[in-house]
Amino acid sequence: MAIDNYRRFYAILRQMPQLYSRDEQKRLLVLQYTNGRTDSLRDMTEKEYKKMCHELGRRYGTDEAYRKLKNTCLGLMQQLGKDTTDWDEVDRYCLDPRIAGKRFCKLSYNELVRLSRKLHKIKDKQDKKSSINQ
């Protein structure tokens, strides 16, 4: 089975510290994971590509932990009354500089960690207010 899109790799690449130009960084990673056989994503085997994405994703928090963290943040937003099925609303909320200052889909792993903490604090304050008013 041939790889027909490289979204996963480019999502990881955006999260990595930029040591070289993006093209050079991509080229060096592909060379590393193909043992010098190629520097082209298109020429990688599916096994090489999956291994590279898995290892880089774990290292830079873009795989399972990243997905779980996004879901946690969305769940907290839902509890705060945000319609998380409406991406425009989610983005408007996250774009507020007091919340994240960026669109939700552009948040890095570390930014999502900070957002999660912030949302927990907001929810705790909201819960305290509602228990006082009862």
C-alpha positions as CSV (number, residue, x, y, z in Angstrom):
1,M,0.0,0.0,0.0
2,A,1.5,3.3,-1.1
3,I,1.3,6.4,1.1
4,D,-1.0,8.9,-0.5
5,N,-0.7,11.8,1.9
6,Y,1.9,13.0,4.3
7,R,-0.2,15.1,6.7
8,R,0.9,13.1,9.8
9,F,4.6,13.8,9.0
10,Y,4.1,17.5,8.4
11,A,2.0,17.9,11.6
12,I,4.9,16.4,13.5
13,L,7.5,18.5,11.6
14,R,5.6,21.7,12.6
15,Q,5.9,20.7,16.3
16,M,9.6,20.0,16.2
17,P,12.2,22.6,17.0
18,Q,13.5,24.1,13.8
19,L,17.2,23.4,13.5
20,Y,17.4,23.8,9.8
21,S,15.1,25.0,7.0
22,R,11.9,22.8,7.0
23,D,13.0,21.2,3.7
24,E,16.5,20.4,5.0
25,Q,15.1,19.0,8.2
26,K,12.7,16.8,6.3
27,R,15.5,15.6,4.0
28,L,17.7,14.7,7.0
29,L,14.9,12.9,8.8
30,V,14.0,10.8,5.7
31,L,17.7,10.0,5.2
32,Q,18.0,8.9,8.8
33,Y,14.9,6.6,8.8
34,T,15.8,5.0,5.4
35,N,19.4,4.5,6.5
36,G,20.6,6.8,3.7
37,R,18.7,5.0,1.0
38,T,16.7,8.1,0.0
39,D,15.9,11.7,1.0
40,S,12.4,11.7,-0.5
41,L,9.2,11.0,1.4
42,R,7.7,9.5,-1.7
43,D,10.5,6.9,-1.9
44,M,10.1,5.7,1.6
45,T,8.4,2.4,2.2
46,E,5.2,2.4,4.2
47,K,7.1,0.6,7.1
48,E,9.8,3.2,7.2
49,Y,7.3,6.1,7.1
50,K,5.1,4.6,9.9
51,K,8.2,3.9,12.0
52,M,9.5,7.5,11.5
53,C,6.1,9.1,12.3
54,H,5.5,6.8,15.3
55,E,9.0,7.6,16.9
56,L,8.9,11.3,16.1
57,G,5.2,11.5,17.3
58,R,6.1,10.0,20.6
59,R,9.2,12.2,21.0
60,Y,7.3,15.5,20.2
61,G,3.9,14.6,21.7
62,T,1.9,14.5,18.5
63,D,0.6,11.0,18.6
64,E,-1.7,9.4,21.2
65,A,-0.9,11.8,24.0
66,Y,-1.6,14.8,21.6
67,R,-4.9,13.3,20.6
68,K,-5.9,12.7,24.2
69,L,-5.0,16.2,25.2
70,K,-7.0,17.7,22.4
71,N,-10.0,15.6,23.5
72,T,-9.5,16.7,27.1
73,C,-9.5,20.3,26.1
74,L,-12.6,19.9,23.9
75,G,-14.4,18.1,26.8
76,L,-13.5,20.9,29.2
77,M,-14.8,23.5,26.7
78,Q,-18.0,21.6,26.3
79,Q,-18.4,21.6,30.1
80,L,-17.9,25.4,30.0
81,G,-20.8,25.7,27.6
82,K,-18.9,25.9,24.3
83,D,-20.4,24.0,21.3
84,T,-17.4,21.9,20.3
85,T,-19.1,20.7,17.1
86,D,-18.8,24.2,15.8
87,W,-15.1,24.7,14.9
88,D,-15.6,28.4,14.4
89,E,-16.8,28.8,18.0
90,V,-13.9,26.7,19.3
91,D,-11.4,28.8,17.3
92,R,-13.1,32.1,18.5
93,Y,-12.8,31.0,22.1
94,C,-9.1,29.9,21.6
95,L,-8.1,33.0,19.7
96,D,-8.8,35.1,22.8
97,P,-5.4,36.1,24.1
98,R,-6.5,35.2,27.6
99,I,-7.3,31.7,26.5
100,A,-4.7,30.6,23.9
101,G,-4.2,33.4,21.4
102,K,-4.3,30.8,18.5
103,R,-6.8,28.7,16.5
104,F,-7.3,25.3,18.2
105,C,-5.8,23.3,15.4
106,K,-2.6,25.4,15.5
107,L,-1.9,24.7,19.1
108,S,1.3,22.7,19.9
109,Y,1.4,20.0,22.5
110,N,2.9,22.3,25.1
111,E,0.3,25.0,24.3
112,L,-2.5,22.4,24.7
113,V,-1.0,21.5,28.1
114,R,-1.2,25.1,29.1
115,L,-4.8,25.4,27.7
116,S,-5.9,22.3,29.6
117,R,-4.6,23.8,32.9
118,K,-6.3,27.1,32.1
119,L,-9.6,25.4,31.3
120,H,-9.5,23.4,34.5
121,K,-9.0,26.6,36.5
122,I,-11.9,28.3,34.7
123,K,-14.1,25.3,35.3
124,D,-13.1,25.1,39.0
125,K,-14.0,28.8,39.4
126,Q,-17.3,28.3,37.6
127,D,-18.1,25.3,39.9
128,K,-17.3,27.3,43.0
129,K,-19.6,30.1,41.9
130,S,-22.4,27.8,41.2
131,S,-22.0,26.0,44.5
132,I,-22.1,29.4,46.4
133,N,-25.2,30.5,44.5
134,Q,-27.1,27.3,45.6
